[in-house]
């Protein structure tokens, strides 16, 4: 079985900016989402972005003056972030999400874990661990933001085939295979080459996290939680440390 880190580094990372519609469109979308959430983050305050990728949210926050620590397991995606965010106050860290406290030098005003990142954790107990660590680390009044896809209700039959993006040279389709606590995600890439079309397939597991369960877990930790619809079919939870 391919690990999540291996899947992203060798299969998705080279496609990620393309998947998001290109860097300009992706950063505009990230900035719009940051604006819509109305995060209580002022210039000079610290933000931690978990699963930061190429900086879809980290770069807009840094452009607003936040001091961003961007953590991801993909060296390739963080290299792209550094290139796109050159000159901005973004510190990049290659590490696992659950190790983020090792890299926090000042209590953050916000911790982000967006774009379905939390479902990449291997066990539900790790979700609880991340929520607890976020609560412990934030300043009072700080916010922990999750956005993720709800896989708790399985898609059926042809609905399990999801077209992601295509153009004249590349086609990306996702196929979902549901298990009891996880969903097996197959990313199927067709690419046009001088030798003709080539097929690349890789797969990895994501957790099936019912939104109501996550809200309950966050509230039991001490967070005040606001649930709302996010872009691209995501569920978004904005949790404030009382």
Order of alpha helices (4+ residues) and beta strands (2+ residues): alpha-alpha-alpha-beta-alpha-beta-alpha-beta-beta-alpha-beta-beta-beta-beta-beta-alpha-beta-beta
